[in-house]
Amino acid sequence: MVERYDACVIGAGADGLAAAIMLARAKLKTILIERSERPGGRLQTREFHPGFRASPFMDEVAPIPNEIFWSFDLARQGAILASSSSSIALWPGSQSVLRLSQQPLLRDAAVLSREVIERVADDAHQAPPRRSLFSRPLPPRTWPGEAWANHALAGLLAEQARDALDVPHLAALALTGRAADPYLSGSALHLLAPATGGSGMPIGGLGSLAHALAHAAESEGVAFSYGLDVSDLRHNKDRVTGACLADGTEIAARAVITTLDLKRSFLSLFKWNELPAPVAKRVSGFRMAGGTARLLLALERPPELSAARLAGAEMARGSIHIAPDMRAQADAYAAWRGGTVPERPPISLRLVSAVDPSLAPIGQATITVTLGSIPFRLFDGGWTKEKRDQLQSRALDRIEDVLPGIKARLLHVEVIAPPDIEDALGLTEGDLWGGEIAGDQMLGLRPWSDMSGPRTPMRGLYLAGPSSALGPLATCAAGVAAAGALIGDAKAGRLK
């Protein structure tokens, strides 16, 4: 059976849903294919213990550009975002409080991120250059934030932070849940895509944002296919012509947008020997850096957070970084590279039920814990129950040092290791950001240096999602940019 569409979108996460909305608005018959039974991808909220709910993979996503948020009418669809203006870092006997809007470096990073979004959107609407074997290389164009590709995060923070304790605090904001060394050149790029998100927490958890985007897509007439993987992409030489589902259903389409990460998009959807040699080389050499683990904590009563300790109730709504230390972050990264769990993994937590009381029973509390530099592959075998228990114990001991009484209040703990993220979301090595954030894998080099916007070397195939240039920087923007490129190419007759 062959079903015919103008466009096919793979993956019903935020970028896939955004792309489908834009395509449908352009009057293109669009199908969105999702391997799970519901849309959302990482945008999930679920019950992990009776009465306790949380978003299992992250608490916030990267910021949604304002024009996209309002264009999709997400507030009316129920996506109400509760943002925090502050962050706190706690050490035994000391603390650092940051008012985020008062940090010049964070403001500069936000401006540069916005300029990158505009640059990719502009490239998406430009006609791809005509190239041949005899064409001269195009002159390089400078990207916003490109200078940071040569800076270490530690050095940049040391130059600009106002207080010594603010340096590890700001580093923790940028690197939460990631495997990274703040002393390495190029690590300053994490400031463009801070790991703690910046969108604010949706009331009801990230699942409410997924519901709002899915409702907007349905309202535009997008067709959905749930519960089946795409087994491969159909193509004629370097021209993609559709997709085949796991049950044998053929989807004929003039173009395809993939929101899978780079390795999944090319190594799982094409046969290796069918890819052009330069494409196969780039994809195989693209480095993943999955290093996130999560703990979901159900507490019989909220932790005692005095106003003096947390500088007011507002602090309970933001991220809380547990004894961040630059050298410990570098040591944790070294352990990650060796396939071992760090003795002192970087830890941040969120009192999510303080933001949204519906996430816990009355009088009780839900806390999420994010750990960084946790290896996907352990050098001595798989993620056994004993190793998960060891990770849980190390994390809780460190939290207890600065928030005494947490362990006595525990009703239940769920451990989510990097392989769990890969299994649930189909992300290579559980990498939530689609590849290592480094000087040779960001901005114009993420992932292609010679393509126009979201286009790929396979004609008719467009890359959105985490491995695209905008993937780590913004939510929905990569999908909108890919849709813009596809729509422009269709109108110009380049998809015949």
N, C-alpha and C positions, 0 to 999 in steps of 0.2 A: 504494500500500500504506500502510495506517495502522497504526501500533503504539501501543498505549494503556498509559499509565503514570500513577501518581499524581503523580509528580514527575520533572522533567527538570533535570539540572544541566549547565551549559555550561562546559567547561574542567576538565581533570583535573590541575590543579596542586594544591598543598597544600590550598587552601581548598575547591576542588571535591571533592577526595577526602574531606575532613573532613565537608563537608555531606552527601555521599552516604552516608557511614557512619552519621551521625545519623538521616537519613531512613529508611534501611533498618532501623535498630534500632527505629524507631517503627512498623515493619510497613507502610511505604509502598513500593509497587512503584516502584523508582527506576532511571532510566537516566542514565549519565554519558557525555557526548559530548565527544570530544577530537579535534581536527583532525589531530594528528600520529599517528604509528604506535605510540606508547607513552605511558603516563602520566608526569606529573612536572612539565611546564611548565619553569620555571626550575630545578627540582630535577633537574639532569643531571650526569653525570660521563661524560666521553668521552676517548678517546685522541686527542691532537692531534699526536703525533709517536711513532714506534714505541717502545713501552715507557713513554711518559710520558702520564699522565692528569691531568685537572683538571676542576673544575666551571667551565664557560665564562663564566657570567654573574655569579656571586657566590660567595664562599667560605662565608659564613654567611647564614642567614635571620634574620628577626626572631625573638625568643624564642617558643617554644611554651609556653603556660601549662601548669604542672605537671599540673593536673587533666586536661587534654586528652591530654597525653603518656601518662599512666598509664592513662587510660580506654581509649585505643586500643591499649595494650599494645605500644607502639612499640619498647621495648628488646628484648622477646622476639622481635619481628619483625626485629631486626637493626639498628635505628637507635641506634647507640652514639655519643654526642656527646662530643667532646673539647674542653672549653672552656679558655680561657686566662684567667688572673687578671690579666694585665699587658698593657701596650701601651708601645711606645717610639717616640719621635720622634728622628730623627737629623739633625744639621746638621754641616757640616764643622767639626770641632773641638769640638762640644758635643752633648749629648743630654738628653732628658727621659724619665724612666721613671715610669709611672703604675701603681700598684696599684689596679685598678678598684674593688674593694670599699671602698677607703679614700677615695673621692671623694664628699663629701657631696652635691654637685650631681647626680651620677649616681644616687645612692641615692634622692634626692628625685624624680628623673625616673622611676625604676622604679616608685616608689609611685604617682605620678600616672598612669602608663600602666596600671597594674593597676586603678586606680579607673575609668579610661575603659572598660576591658574590661568591668568589672562593670556600669557604667552602660549600655552598649550591650546587654549580655545582658539586663538588666532591661527596657529598652525593647522588646527583641524579644519578650519574653513578655507585655508589656502589650497589651491590645486597642487597636487604632488608634482615635483619637478620631473621633467622628462629626462630619463637617464639612458645611457647606452654604455657599451664596453669602452667606448672612446671618449666618454664624458670626463671632463676634469672634475676633481673633487670640489664640492661646494665649499666656499669659505666659511669657517666656523663663526657662529653667532654666540655672543656672550649671553649667558643665562643669569637671571637674578639669583643671587646667593651663591654663584659659582666660586667666588673667592673663599667661601667657607669650606670648599672641598680640599683646601690645603691647610686647614687649621684643625688643631686638636681642641676638643670641647674643653678640656681642663685649662688650656692656655687662654682661650677666649674668655672663659668665666673668670679666671684669675685677674685678667686685665680690667674687667668691667663690673664685677660684683662689688657691692658696697660693704659687705661684711664677710668675714672669713667663713662663718657658718653657712652663708648663703651659697657658697660655691658648691659644696656637695649636695645641698638642697636643690639647686637649679639643675645640677647634673641628674639627680634622681627624677625630677620632673620629666626631663628629656628622655631618659633611658628606662623608665619603668617597664619591666617585663621583657626587656630586650637583652640580647647577648652582645655587648659592646665594651670596648676599652676606651675610656675618655681621654687617654693619653695618645691615642693613635691619630695620625693625620687624617683628616676627613670626618672625624667623629663629630665636629661642630655641625654637620648637616642634620644631626638629630634635632637640632633646635627648630628647623623648618617644619619638622613633622613630630612634635613632642608626643611621646607615647601615652601620656595621660589623657589625650583626646582634646578637649577644649570645646566640644559641642554642648556640654551639659548633660546631666542624666535625664532621660525621658521618664516622666511619671508613668509607673507601670513597668519600668525596665525597658531594655532595648527592643523587646518584642512589640511594644506599642508603636515604635517607629517603623518596624517592619509592616505592621498592620496598616499604618497610614499610607506607606508607599504602595503596598499591594492594592489597597482600595483605590488609590489614584490611578494605578495601572488598569485595573478592572473597569473603572469608569471611562477610560479612554478606549476600551475595546480590545485590549491586549488578550491574546489567547495564552493559556497556561498549560504546560505539561508537567505533571508531578510524578515522582517515584521512579523515574528512569534516568539512567546515565546516558550521556552521549558516548557511543562506542568509538566513533571516528568521524572525521570531517571528509565529505566528498569533495574531490577537486579534479580539475583537468589541468595537468601540469602545475603551474603556480597560481591557478585561478580556483578559489573555493566556490563550490556550487551548492553546498547544503550540508546536512548532517544526518547521521544514522543513529537511531536510538537502540538501546540494549535489547528491545523486543523485536528489532528488525524494521521498525517504522522508518521510512525515508522522509526526510524533510528537505524539500527543494527550496532554495532561497537564493535571492540575488546577492545577498551578503550575510555575513555572520559576525556578531560581536561576542567575544569570549571574555568572561570575567574570572576565569580560572587563572591561577598564577602562571608565570611564563613556562615553567617546566611541564605542568599539567597540560597547558594549552597546546604545546608542540610535541612533547614526547609521548603523551597518552592519546592524542587525537590524530597523529600522523605516524606512518611507518618511518623509521629512521632513514632508510635509504630513499625515501620520497622527498626528503627535505633538501633544499639547496645546501651545499657544503658550508657556506659561511653562516647560514642560519643554524644548522646543527651544531657548529662549533660554538657560536655565541650562547645558544641555549644550554649546552652541556657545561659551559664554563661559568654560567651565571650562578652566583653563590647564594644559597639560602642560609638563613640565620635564625631558625626557630629556637627560641630559648625561653618561652613563656610557660609557667605553670600557675595554677590557681588553686586556692582553697576557698570553699564556701562554708562559712561558719554559722551555725544556728546557736544562739545564746538564750539561756532561760531568762536573763534580764540584761539590759544594756550595760556596757562598761561604765564605770564611774569616771566621767570626764569633767573635771572641775573647770570652772571658767578661768582660773589662774593657770591651769595646766594647758588648756587648749585655746587660751586667749579669746574666749567667747564661743557662743553656740555656733556661729558661722563656721568655725574650724571643723566642727563635726560633719559638715556638709561637703568638705573638700577632701583632697587626698592627704593621707598621713603617711609620711615616709619614716621608716624605722631605722634610726641610727645610720643614715647614709654616710659613706666614706669612699672617697675617690680611689684610694689604693685598694680597698676591699673590692670595689667594682672591677678594677683591673685584674685582681687575683681571681675573682669569680669568672671573668672572661677566659682566663688562662685555664681554669678548671674545665670550663665548658668545651674549650678546644680539645682537651684531653679526654673528654667523655666521662667526666666525673662530676658529681654534685658538689657544688662549693660548700665549704664549711660555713661560710657566712654569705648566703645568697642575698642579693639586693631584694628588699621587701617594701611594698607599699600596701596600704589597706584603705578601704572605704567603708564607712558606716552607712550602708545604703538605705537602711530602714530609717535613719535620721532624715534623709532627704525625702523618702517615700514610705510613710508608715504602713502602707498596704503590703509591703514585702515581708512583714513579720507579724505574728499574732500580737495583740495588745499587751503591752508590758514586756515584750521580749524583743530580740534584735537579730538582724541579719548583717553580717560583715563579710566582705569579699577581700581576699588577700591575693596580691599579684607578686610572683617571684620571677626574677630575671636570671639569665645565664644557666638555665636548667637544660641539660642536653636532651636532644631527641633520641640519640643513640648512646647508651652507656657502654663503656669499654668492656665491662664484665658481664654483659647480658642484657636481658629485657627489663622492663619496668615491673618487677614483681611486687607483691603486696608488702614485703619487707622493705623494699626500697621506697615505696610510697609512704609507708609509715615513718621511715627515717626522715624523709623530706618534710612530712608534717611535723614531726617532733622538732626538727631544727628551726622551722619557721615559728612555731608556737613558743618555743623557748626565747627566741629573740623578741617577739612581741611582748611576752610576759615581762621582760626586762624593763620596758618603758611603760607598759600599761598593766600593772599588776592586777591579778584577779581574773584575767581573761579565761585561763584554762579551767578555773573553778566554775565558770558559768556555761561551759560548753555542753550542748545537748547532742550535737552531731557535727561531723566534719566530712566534707567530700573533697577528695584530691583529684585534680585534673592535670595530668601530665602532658607534655608535648605530643606523644602519640595519640592521646585521646582527642586532641584538637585536630590532628590530621584525619583521624577516622571520622569525626563528626562533620568537618567542614571541607574535607578534600584538599586541604592546603599542604603542599609539600613540606615535610618535616615539621608540620604544625606552625609554620612561619606566618604570623598574622599580617606581616607587612610586605609579603611578596618577594623577599630577597634582602640581602644585607644592605644596610644603608651605609654606603661608602662612596668615595670620590669617583670611582669608576662604574658606579651602578645607580647614580641619581641624576636628576635633571635631564639634560639632553642625552645621557648615556643610559637611561632607564626606559626600555631596554635597548633601543636601537639608536645609533648616532647619525644614521643617514636616512631616516624616514620622516615623513611629515606628520606630526601630531600622533594620533593613535593608530595610524596605519602600520601594517606589518609587511614583510617581504612576500607574503602570500596574498595576492590581490583578492579583494573581497573579504578579507579577514581583518578585523579591527580588535585591538587589545584595550580592554578597560580593566578594572579590578586592581588588586594589590600590586602587581608587578609593573603597572603603567606609571608614567611620570607623575601622575597626580594621585596614585593609589595611596601612598602614605600621608599625603598632605591634606586631603579633603575627602569628605564623604559625598557621594553622588556625582562629583565633578568629573571623574574619569568616565563614568557612564554617559553623562551629557556630552562630553567632548567627543567620545567615540560615535555617538549618535549623530552629532553635528557633522563629523567627517563623512559618515555613510550617507547622510541626506544630501550633502553637497555633491558627493561623487555620483549619486543617483540622478540628481537634477542635471548634472553636466554630461550625463551619458557614459560615465566611466565604468558602469557596472553591467554593461550589456554582455 
